[in-house]
Amino acid sequence: MKKTADYGTAWRILRPSSLTDQIFIKASRIRSIEEKGTSKIDEPVQDEYIGIINYCVMALVQLEMKPEEGLDLEVSEAEGLYDKWVKVSKELMENKNHDYGEAWRDMRVSSMTDLILMKLLRIKQIEENEGQTIISEGLDANYLDIINYAIFALIKLSEQEG
């Protein structure tokens, strides 16, 4: 919301495919750092996971809104849309945690990064198919899963530090 106050909703110009590419760049950086064991840019991977979450929420908003609805949103409207998708994501996470018994706690952070990248490749394929799927979940379900994996990674990383 602070960036929205600074920049407005300039991100509304981005097509969902552009947001997918931004998420892919962030996830690719995380994987590169995981593989190399070092970073030359002084930005922790936690910031990249937070960026992934925010870009996913933006993508969900873009999927929901039509381009003809205009680019400019009031900060309060953007905040309402952001909060809506965070709530949807949290409810999904809680439901999956119930069913899977918090299996993510036994996963490696690197596996979460790989799953995010896999979901992104799925999204790219769905985008290439103009949103059509035969049996698979749609774009929104994949973005929501990415949000959840990014949150799990952030939790695991904070537990490793503490």
MARBA-3410 file (N, C-alpha, C, O; in Angstrom, 1 decimal):
162
0.8,-1.2,0.0,0.0,0.0,0.0,0.9,1.3,0.0,0.5,2.3,-0.5 ~ 2.1,1.1,0.6,3.0,2.3,0.6,3.4,2.6,-0.8,3.5,3.8,-1.2 ~ 3.7,1.6,-1.6,4.1,1.8,-3.0,3.0,2.3,-3.8,3.1,3.1,-4.7 ~ 1.7,1.9,-3.5,0.6,2.4,-4.2,0.4,3.9,-3.9,0.0,4.6,-4.8 ~ 0.6,4.2,-2.6,0.5,5.6,-2.3,1.6,6.5,-3.0,1.3,7.6,-3.4
2.8,5.9,-3.2,3.9,6.6,-3.9,3.6,6.6,-5.4,3.8,7.7,-6.0 ~ 3.3,5.5,-6.0,3.2,5.3,-7.5,1.8,5.3,-8.1,1.7,5.3,-9.3 ~ 0.8,5.2,-7.2,-0.5,5.0,-7.8,-0.6,3.5,-8.2,0.2,2.7,-7.7 ~ -1.5,3.3,-9.1,-1.7,1.9,-9.5,-1.2,1.7,-11.0,-1.9,1.2,-11.8 ~ 0.0,2.2,-11.2,0.7,2.1,-12.5,0.8,0.6,-12.9,0.8,0.3,-14.1
0.8,-0.3,-11.9,0.9,-1.7,-12.2,-0.3,-2.2,-13.0,-0.2,-3.3,-13.6 ~ -1.4,-1.5,-13.0,-2.6,-1.9,-13.7,-2.3,-2.0,-15.2,-3.1,-2.6,-15.9 ~ -1.3,-1.3,-15.7,-0.9,-1.4,-17.1,-0.4,-2.7,-17.5,-0.4,-3.1,-18.7 ~ 0.1,-3.5,-16.5,0.7,-4.8,-16.8,-0.3,-5.8,-17.1,-1.3,-6.0,-16.4 ~ -0.1,-6.6,-18.2,-0.9,-7.7,-18.4,-0.6,-8.9,-17.5,0.6,-8.9,-17.0
-1.5,-9.8,-17.2,-1.1,-10.9,-16.3,0.1,-11.6,-16.8,0.9,-12.1,-15.9 ~ 0.3,-11.8,-18.1,1.5,-12.5,-18.5,2.8,-11.7,-18.1,3.8,-12.3,-17.9 ~ 2.7,-10.4,-18.1,3.9,-9.6,-17.7,4.2,-9.8,-16.2,5.3,-9.8,-15.7 ~ 3.1,-9.9,-15.4,3.2,-10.1,-14.0,3.8,-11.5,-13.7,4.6,-11.7,-12.9 ~ 3.4,-12.5,-14.6,3.9,-13.9,-14.5,5.4,-13.8,-14.7,6.2,-14.5,-14.0
5.9,-13.0,-15.7,7.3,-12.9,-16.0,8.0,-12.3,-14.8,9.2,-12.7,-14.5 ~ 7.5,-11.3,-14.2,8.1,-10.6,-13.0,8.3,-11.7,-11.9,9.3,-11.7,-11.2 ~ 7.2,-12.5,-11.7,7.3,-13.5,-10.6,8.4,-14.5,-11.0,9.2,-14.9,-10.1 ~ 8.5,-14.9,-12.3,9.5,-15.8,-12.7,10.9,-15.3,-12.5,11.7,-16.1,-12.1 ~ 11.1,-14.0,-12.8,12.4,-13.4,-12.5,12.8,-13.5,-11.1,13.9,-13.9,-10.7
11.9,-13.2,-10.2,12.1,-13.3,-8.7,12.4,-14.7,-8.3,13.4,-14.9,-7.5 ~ 11.6,-15.6,-8.7,11.8,-17.0,-8.4,13.1,-17.6,-8.9,13.8,-18.4,-8.3 ~ 13.5,-17.2,-10.1,14.7,-17.6,-10.7,15.9,-17.1,-10.0,16.9,-17.8,-9.8 ~ 15.8,-15.8,-9.5,16.9,-15.3,-8.7,17.1,-16.1,-7.4,18.2,-16.4,-7.0 ~ 16.0,-16.4,-6.8,16.0,-17.2,-5.5,16.7,-18.5,-5.8,17.6,-18.9,-5.1
16.3,-19.2,-6.9,16.9,-20.5,-7.2,18.4,-20.4,-7.5,19.2,-21.2,-7.1 ~ 18.8,-19.3,-8.2,20.2,-19.1,-8.5,21.0,-18.9,-7.2,22.1,-19.4,-7.1 ~ 20.5,-18.1,-6.3,21.2,-17.9,-5.0,21.2,-19.2,-4.2,22.3,-19.5,-3.6 ~ 20.1,-20.0,-4.3,20.2,-21.3,-3.6,21.3,-22.2,-4.1,22.0,-22.9,-3.4 ~ 21.4,-22.2,-5.5,22.4,-23.1,-6.1,23.8,-22.6,-5.9,24.7,-23.4,-5.8
24.0,-21.3,-6.0,25.3,-20.7,-5.9,25.8,-20.6,-4.4,27.0,-20.5,-4.1 ~ 24.8,-20.4,-3.5,25.1,-20.2,-2.1,25.5,-18.8,-1.8,25.9,-18.6,-0.6 ~ 25.4,-17.9,-2.7,25.8,-16.5,-2.5,25.1,-15.6,-3.4,24.5,-16.0,-4.4 ~ 25.1,-14.3,-3.0,24.4,-13.3,-3.7,25.3,-12.1,-3.9,26.0,-11.7,-2.9 ~ 25.3,-11.5,-5.0,26.1,-10.2,-5.2,25.3,-9.0,-5.0,25.8,-7.9,-4.9
24.0,-9.1,-5.0,23.1,-8.0,-4.7,22.6,-8.1,-3.3,22.2,-9.1,-2.8 ~ 22.7,-6.9,-2.6,22.4,-6.9,-1.2,20.9,-6.8,-0.9,20.4,-5.9,-0.3 ~ 20.2,-7.8,-1.4,18.7,-8.0,-1.2,18.4,-9.4,-0.8,18.7,-10.3,-1.6 ~ 17.9,-9.6,0.4,17.7,-11.0,0.9,16.6,-11.7,0.1,15.7,-11.1,-0.5 ~ 16.7,-13.0,0.0,15.7,-13.8,-0.7,14.3,-13.6,-0.1,13.3,-13.7,-0.8
14.3,-13.3,1.2,13.0,-13.0,1.8,12.2,-11.9,1.1,11.0,-11.9,0.9 ~ 13.0,-10.8,0.6,12.4,-9.7,-0.1,11.8,-10.2,-1.4,10.8,-9.7,-1.9 ~ 12.5,-11.2,-2.0,12.0,-11.7,-3.3,10.7,-12.5,-3.1,9.8,-12.5,-3.9 ~ 10.6,-13.3,-2.0,9.4,-14.0,-1.7,8.2,-13.1,-1.5,7.1,-13.3,-1.9 ~ 8.5,-12.0,-0.8,7.5,-11.0,-0.5,7.1,-10.4,-1.9,5.9,-10.1,-2.1
8.0,-10.1,-2.8,7.7,-9.6,-4.1,6.8,-10.6,-4.9,5.9,-10.2,-5.6 ~ 7.1,-11.8,-4.8,6.4,-12.9,-5.4,4.9,-12.8,-5.0,4.0,-12.9,-5.8 ~ 4.7,-12.7,-3.7,3.4,-12.7,-3.1,2.6,-11.4,-3.6,1.5,-11.6,-4.1 ~ 3.3,-10.3,-3.6,2.6,-9.1,-4.1,2.3,-9.1,-5.6,1.2,-8.7,-6.0 ~ 3.2,-9.6,-6.4,2.9,-9.8,-7.8,1.8,-10.8,-8.1,1.0,-10.6,-9.0
1.8,-11.8,-7.3,0.6,-12.8,-7.5,-0.7,-12.1,-7.1,-1.7,-12.3,-7.8 ~ -0.7,-11.3,-6.1,-2.0,-10.6,-5.7,-2.3,-9.6,-6.9,-3.5,-9.6,-7.2 ~ -1.3,-8.9,-7.4,-1.6,-8.0,-8.5,-2.2,-8.8,-9.7,-3.1,-8.4,-10.4 ~ -1.6,-10.0,-10.0,-2.1,-10.8,-11.1,-3.5,-11.2,-10.9,-4.3,-11.2,-11.8 ~ -3.9,-11.6,-9.6,-5.2,-12.0,-9.3,-6.2,-10.8,-9.5,-7.3,-11.0,-10.0
-5.8,-9.7,-9.1,-6.6,-8.5,-9.3,-6.8,-8.2,-10.8,-7.9,-7.9,-11.3 ~ -5.7,-8.3,-11.6,-5.8,-8.1,-13.0,-6.7,-9.1,-13.7,-7.4,-8.8,-14.6 ~ -6.7,-10.4,-13.2,-7.6,-11.4,-13.8,-9.0,-11.0,-13.5,-9.9,-11.3,-14.3 ~ -9.2,-10.5,-12.3,-10.6,-10.1,-11.9,-11.1,-8.9,-12.6,-12.3,-8.8,-13.0 ~ -10.3,-7.9,-12.8,-10.7,-6.6,-13.4,-10.5,-6.6,-14.9,-9.7,-7.3,-15.4
-11.4,-5.9,-15.6,-11.3,-5.8,-17.0,-10.4,-4.6,-17.4,-10.5,-3.6,-16.6 ~ -9.7,-4.7,-18.5,-8.9,-3.5,-18.9,-9.6,-2.2,-19.0,-9.1,-1.1,-18.8 ~ -10.9,-2.4,-19.5,-11.7,-1.1,-19.7,-12.1,-0.5,-18.4,-12.7,0.6,-18.4 ~ -11.9,-1.1,-17.3,-12.2,-0.5,-16.0,-11.2,0.6,-15.6,-11.4,1.3,-14.6 ~ -10.2,0.8,-16.4,-9.3,1.9,-16.2,-8.1,1.5,-15.4,-8.1,0.4,-14.7
-7.0,2.3,-15.4,-5.8,2.0,-14.7,-5.8,2.5,-13.3,-5.1,1.9,-12.5 ~ -6.4,3.6,-13.1,-6.3,4.3,-11.8,-7.3,3.8,-10.8,-8.5,3.7,-11.1 ~ -6.8,3.3,-9.7,-7.7,2.9,-8.6,-7.3,3.8,-7.4,-6.2,4.2,-7.2 ~ -8.3,4.1,-6.6,-8.0,4.8,-5.3,-7.2,3.9,-4.5,-7.4,2.6,-4.6 ~ -6.4,4.4,-3.6,-5.6,3.6,-2.7,-6.5,2.6,-1.9,-6.2,1.5,-1.7
-7.6,3.2,-1.4,-8.5,2.3,-0.6,-9.1,1.2,-1.5,-9.3,0.1,-0.9 ~ -9.4,1.4,-2.7,-9.9,0.4,-3.6,-8.9,-0.7,-3.8,-9.2,-1.9,-3.8 ~ -7.7,-0.2,-4.1,-6.5,-1.2,-4.3,-6.3,-2.0,-3.1,-6.1,-3.2,-3.1 ~ -6.4,-1.3,-1.9,-6.2,-2.1,-0.6,-7.3,-3.1,-0.4,-7.0,-4.2,0.1 ~ -8.5,-2.7,-0.8,-9.7,-3.7,-0.6,-9.5,-4.9,-1.5,-9.8,-6.0,-1.1
-9.0,-4.7,-2.7,-8.8,-5.8,-3.7,-7.6,-6.7,-3.2,-7.7,-7.9,-3.2 ~ -6.6,-6.0,-2.7,-5.4,-6.7,-2.2,-5.9,-7.6,-1.0,-5.6,-8.8,-0.9 ~ -6.6,-7.0,0.0,-7.0,-7.7,1.2,-8.0,-8.9,0.8,-7.9,-9.9,1.4 ~ -8.8,-8.7,-0.2,-9.7,-9.7,-0.6,-8.9,-11.0,-1.1,-9.2,-12.1,-0.6 ~ -7.9,-10.8,-1.9,-7.1,-11.9,-2.4,-6.2,-12.5,-1.3,-5.9,-13.7,-1.4
-5.7,-11.7,-0.4,-5.0,-12.2,0.7,-5.9,-13.1,1.6,-5.4,-14.2,2.0 ~ -7.1,-12.7,1.8,-8.0,-13.5,2.6,-8.3,-14.8,1.9,-8.4,-15.9,2.5 ~ -8.6,-14.8,0.6,-8.8,-16.0,-0.2,-7.6,-16.9,-0.1,-7.8,-18.1,0.1 ~ -6.4,-16.4,-0.2,-5.2,-17.2,-0.1,-5.1,-17.8,1.3,-4.7,-19.0,1.4 ~ -5.3,-17.0,2.3,-5.2,-17.5,3.7,-6.2,-18.6,3.9,-5.9,-19.6,4.6
-7.4,-18.5,3.5,-8.4,-19.5,3.6,-8.0,-20.8,2.9,-8.2,-21.9,3.5 ~ -7.5,-20.7,1.7,-7.0,-21.8,1.0,-5.8,-22.5,1.8,-5.8,-23.7,1.9 ~ -4.9,-21.7,2.3,-3.8,-22.2,3.0,-4.3,-23.0,4.3,-3.8,-24.1,4.5 ~ -5.2,-22.4,5.0,-5.8,-23.1,6.2,-6.4,-24.4,5.8,-6.3,-25.4,6.5 ~ -7.2,-24.4,4.7,-7.9,-25.6,4.3,-6.9,-26.7,3.9,-7.0,-27.9,4.2
-5.9,-26.3,3.1,-4.9,-27.3,2.7,-4.0,-27.8,3.9,-3.7,-29.0,3.9 ~ -3.7,-26.9,4.8,-3.0,-27.3,6.0,-3.8,-28.4,6.8,-3.3,-29.3,7.3 ~ -5.1,-28.2,6.8,-6.0,-29.1,7.5,-5.9,-30.5,6.8,-5.7,-31.5,7.5 ~ -6.0,-30.5,5.5,-6.0,-31.8,4.7,-4.6,-32.4,4.7,-4.5,-33.6,4.7 ~ -3.6,-31.6,4.6,-2.2,-32.2,4.4,-1.4,-32.2,5.7,-0.3,-32.7,5.7
-2.0,-31.8,6.8,-1.3,-31.9,8.1,0.0,-31.1,8.1,0.9,-31.6,8.8 ~ 0.0,-29.9,7.5,1.2,-29.1,7.5,2.5,-29.9,7.0,3.5,-29.7,7.6 ~ 2.3,-30.6,6.0,3.4,-31.4,5.4,4.5,-30.5,4.9,5.7,-30.8,4.9 ~ 4.2,-29.2,4.6,5.2,-28.3,4.1,6.3,-28.0,5.1,7.4,-27.7,4.8 ~ 6.0,-28.2,6.4,7.0,-28.0,7.4,8.2,-29.0,7.3,9.3,-28.7,7.7
8.0,-30.1,6.6,9.0,-31.1,6.4,9.7,-30.9,5.0,10.6,-31.7,4.6 ~ 9.3,-29.9,4.3,9.9,-29.6,3.0,11.1,-28.7,3.1,11.2,-28.0,4.1 ~ 11.9,-28.8,2.1,13.1,-27.9,2.0,12.6,-26.6,1.3,11.7,-26.6,0.5 ~ 13.2,-25.5,1.7,12.8,-24.2,1.0,13.1,-24.3,-0.4,12.4,-23.8,-1.3 ~ 14.2,-25.0,-0.8,14.6,-25.1,-2.2,13.5,-25.9,-3.0,13.2,-25.6,-4.2
12.8,-26.8,-2.3,11.7,-27.5,-3.0,10.5,-26.5,-3.2,9.8,-26.6,-4.2 ~ 10.3,-25.7,-2.3,9.2,-24.7,-2.4,9.5,-23.7,-3.6,8.6,-23.4,-4.4 ~ 10.8,-23.4,-3.7,11.2,-22.5,-4.9,10.9,-23.3,-6.2,10.4,-22.7,-7.1 ~ 11.3,-24.6,-6.2,11.1,-25.3,-7.4,9.6,-25.5,-7.7,9.2,-25.4,-8.9 ~ 8.8,-25.6,-6.7,7.3,-25.7,-6.9,6.8,-24.4,-7.5,5.9,-24.4,-8.3
7.3,-23.3,-7.0,6.9,-22.0,-7.5,7.2,-21.9,-9.0,6.4,-21.5,-9.8 ~ 8.4,-22.3,-9.3,8.9,-22.2,-10.7,8.0,-23.2,-11.6,7.7,-22.8,-12.7 ~ 7.7,-24.4,-11.1,6.8,-25.3,-11.8,5.5,-24.7,-12.1,4.9,-24.7,-13.2 ~ 4.9,-24.1,-11.0,3.6,-23.4,-11.1,3.6,-22.3,-12.2,2.7,-22.1,-12.9 ~ 4.7,-21.6,-12.2,4.9,-20.5,-13.2,5.0,-21.0,-14.6,4.4,-20.4,-15.5
5.7,-22.1,-14.8,5.7,-22.7,-16.1,4.3,-23.2,-16.5,3.9,-23.1,-17.7 ~ 3.5,-23.7,-15.6,2.1,-24.1,-15.9,1.3,-22.9,-16.3,0.6,-22.9,-17.2 ~ 1.5,-21.8,-15.5,0.8,-20.5,-15.8,1.1,-20.1,-17.2,0.2,-19.7,-18.0 ~ 2.4,-20.1,-17.5,2.8,-19.6,-18.9,2.2,-20.5,-20.0,1.8,-20.0,-21.0 ~ 2.1,-21.8,-19.7,1.4,-22.7,-20.7,-0.1,-22.3,-20.8,-0.6,-22.3,-21.9
-0.7,-22.1,-19.7,-2.1,-21.7,-19.7,-2.3,-20.4,-20.5,-3.2,-20.2,-21.2 ~ -1.4,-19.5,-20.2,-1.5,-18.2,-20.9,-1.3,-18.4,-22.4,-2.0,-17.7,-23.2 ~ -0.4,-19.2,-22.8,-0.2,-19.5,-24.2,-1.4,-20.2,-24.8,-1.7,-20.0,-26.0 ~ -2.2,-20.9,-24.0,-3.4,-21.5,-24.5,-4.6,-20.6,-24.3,-5.8,-21.0,-24.3 ~ -4.3,-19.3,-24.1,-5.3,-18.2,-24.0,-6.3,-18.5,-22.8,-7.5,-18.3,-22.9
-5.7,-19.1,-21.7,-6.5,-19.3,-20.5,-7.3,-20.6,-20.5,-7.9,-21.0,-19.5 ~ -7.2,-21.4,-21.6,-8.0,-22.6,-21.7,-7.3,-23.8,-21.1,-6.1,-24.0,-21.3 ~ -8.0,-24.6,-20.3,-7.5,-25.8,-19.8,-8.5,-26.9,-20.0,-9.7,-26.7,-20.2 ~ -8.0,-28.2,-20.1,-8.9,-29.3,-20.3,-9.4,-29.8,-19.0,-10.6,-30.1,-18.8 ~ -8.4,-30.1,-18.1,-8.7,-30.7,-16.8,-8.0,-29.9,-15.6,-8.5,-30.1,-14.5
-7.1,-29.1,-16.0,-6.2,-28.5,-14.9,-6.9,-27.3,-14.3,-7.9,-26.7,-14.9 ~ -6.4,-26.9,-13.1,-6.9,-25.7,-12.5,-6.5,-24.5,-13.3,-5.6,-24.6,-14.1 ~ -7.1,-23.4,-13.1,-6.9,-22.2,-13.9,-5.8,-21.4,-13.3,-5.1,-21.8,-12.4 ~ -5.6,-20.2,-13.9,-4.6,-19.3,-13.5,-4.7,-18.9,-12.0,-3.7,-18.9,-11.3 ~ -5.9,-18.6,-11.6,-6.0,-18.1,-10.2,-5.6,-19.1,-9.2,-4.9,-18.8,-8.2
-5.9,-20.4,-9.4,-5.5,-21.4,-8.5,-4.0,-21.6,-8.4,-3.4,-21.8,-7.3 ~ -3.3,-21.4,-9.5,-1.9,-21.5,-9.6,-1.2,-20.3,-8.8,-0.3,-20.5,-8.1 ~ -1.8,-19.1,-9.1,-1.2,-17.9,-8.4,-1.4,-18.1,-6.9,-0.6,-17.7,-6.1 ~ -2.6,-18.6,-6.5,-2.9,-18.8,-5.0,-1.9,-19.8,-4.4,-1.4,-19.6,-3.3 ~ -1.6,-20.9,-5.2,-0.6,-21.9,-4.7,0.7,-21.2,-4.5,1.5,-21.5,-3.6
1.1,-20.4,-5.5,2.4,-19.7,-5.4,2.5,-18.9,-4.2,3.5,-18.9,-3.4 ~ 1.4,-18.1,-3.9,1.4,-17.3,-2.7,1.6,-18.2,-1.4,2.5,-17.8,-0.6 ~ 1.0,-19.3,-1.4,1.1,-20.2,-0.2,2.5,-20.7,-0.1,3.1,-20.7,1.0 ~ 3.1,-21.2,-1.2,4.5,-21.7,-1.1,5.5,-20.6,-0.7,6.4,-20.8,0.1 ~ 5.2,-19.4,-1.2,6.1,-18.2,-0.8,6.0,-17.9,0.7,7.0,-17.6,1.4
4.8,-18.0,1.2,4.6,-17.8,2.7,5.2,-18.9,3.5,5.9,-18.6,4.5 ~ 5.1,-20.1,3.0,5.7,-21.2,3.7,7.2,-21.0,3.7,7.9,-21.3,4.8 ~ 7.8,-20.6,2.6,9.2,-20.4,2.5,9.7,-19.3,3.5,10.7,-19.4,4.2 ~ 8.9,-18.2,3.6,9.2,-17.1,4.5,9.2,-17.6,5.9,10.0,-17.3,6.8 ~ 8.2,-18.5,6.3,8.1,-19.0,7.6,9.3,-19.9,7.9,10.0,-19.7,9.0
9.7,-20.8,7.0,10.8,-21.7,7.2,12.1,-20.8,7.4,12.9,-21.1,8.2 ~ 12.3,-19.8,6.5,13.5,-19.0,6.6,13.6,-18.2,7.9,14.6,-18.1,8.5 ~ 12.4,-17.8,8.4,12.4,-17.0,9.7,12.7,-18.0,10.8,13.4,-17.6,11.8 ~ 12.3,-19.2,10.7,12.6,-20.2,11.8,14.0,-20.6,11.8,14.6,-20.9,12.8 ~ 14.7,-20.6,10.6,16.1,-21.0,10.5,16.9,-19.9,11.1,18.0,-20.1,11.6
16.5,-18.6,10.9,17.2,-17.5,11.5,17.1,-17.4,13.0,18.1,-17.1,13.7 ~ 15.9,-17.8,13.5,15.6,-17.6,14.9,16.0,-18.8,15.7,15.8,-18.8,16.9
END
